[in-house]
Amino acid sequence: METPELLTTPPVTHLVYIPFILFIGIVIGFVIGRKAGMRAGEAEYLGGYDGDEDLLD
């Protein structure tokens, strides 16, 4: 009896392109999240804030 195609071992290329796709997703998520944070006024937590808090009061 032959094993179904879904249960076979994945090719070795999975070890390359799955982490690559995850890395690209993390980078895109960081960029989109940073832009959203800056729009929400929370840029000081994301490294995009250049002001001094004492001057704001």
C-alpha positions as a Markdown table, in Angstrom:
| # | Residue | x | y | z |
|---|---|---|---|---|
| 1 | Met | 0.0 | 0.0 | 0.0 |
| 2 | Glu | 1.4 | 3.4 | -1.0 |
| 3 | Thr | 1.5 | 6.3 | 1.5 |
| 4 | Pro | -0.7 | 9.3 | 0.7 |
| 5 | Glu | 1.1 | 12.4 | -0.6 |
| 6 | Leu | 0.0 | 14.5 | 2.4 |
| 7 | Leu | 1.9 | 12.2 | 4.8 |
| 8 | Thr | 5.3 | 12.2 | 3.0 |
| 9 | Thr | 8.3 | 14.0 | 4.3 |
| 10 | Pro | 8.5 | 17.6 | 3.1 |
| 11 | Pro | 11.3 | 18.6 | 0.8 |
| 12 | Val | 14.5 | 20.0 | 2.2 |
| 13 | Thr | 13.7 | 23.4 | 0.7 |
| 14 | His | 11.1 | 23.8 | 3.5 |
| 15 | Leu | 14.0 | 24.4 | 5.9 |
| 16 | Val | 15.0 | 27.4 | 3.8 |
| 17 | Tyr | 11.8 | 29.1 | 2.6 |
| 18 | Ile | 9.6 | 28.7 | 5.7 |
| 19 | Pro | 12.0 | 30.7 | 8.0 |
| 20 | Phe | 12.5 | 33.2 | 5.1 |
| 21 | Ile | 8.8 | 33.8 | 4.9 |
| 22 | Leu | 8.5 | 34.1 | 8.7 |
| 23 | Phe | 11.3 | 36.6 | 8.7 |
| 24 | Ile | 9.7 | 38.7 | 5.9 |
| 25 | Gly | 6.4 | 38.6 | 7.9 |
| 26 | Ile | 8.1 | 39.8 | 11.1 |
| 27 | Val | 9.8 | 42.7 | 9.2 |
| 28 | Ile | 6.5 | 43.7 | 7.5 |
| 29 | Gly | 4.6 | 43.5 | 10.8 |
| 30 | Phe | 7.2 | 45.6 | 12.5 |
| 31 | Val | 7.1 | 48.3 | 9.8 |
| 32 | Ile | 3.3 | 48.4 | 9.8 |
| 33 | Gly | 3.1 | 48.3 | 13.6 |
| 34 | Arg | 5.6 | 51.2 | 13.9 |
| 35 | Lys | 3.6 | 53.3 | 11.5 |
| 36 | Ala | 0.4 | 52.6 | 13.4 |
| 37 | Gly | 2.1 | 53.4 | 16.7 |
| 38 | Met | 3.4 | 56.7 | 15.4 |
| 39 | Arg | 0.0 | 57.6 | 14.2 |
| 40 | Ala | -1.4 | 56.7 | 17.6 |
| 41 | Gly | 1.1 | 59.0 | 19.4 |
| 42 | Glu | 3.0 | 56.2 | 21.0 |
| 43 | Ala | 6.2 | 56.6 | 19.0 |
| 44 | Glu | 8.4 | 57.1 | 22.0 |
| 45 | Tyr | 8.1 | 53.4 | 22.8 |
| 46 | Leu | 9.1 | 52.5 | 19.2 |
| 47 | Gly | 12.2 | 54.6 | 18.8 |
| 48 | Gly | 10.6 | 57.3 | 16.6 |
| 49 | Tyr | 10.3 | 59.9 | 19.3 |
| 50 | Asp | 12.9 | 62.7 | 19.4 |
| 51 | Gly | 11.4 | 65.1 | 21.9 |
| 52 | Asp | 11.8 | 65.6 | 25.6 |
| 53 | Glu | 8.9 | 64.8 | 27.9 |
| 54 | Asp | 9.8 | 67.8 | 30.2 |
| 55 | Leu | 9.2 | 70.2 | 27.4 |
| 56 | Leu | 5.7 | 68.9 | 26.7 |
| 57 | Asp | 4.3 | 70.0 | 30.1 |
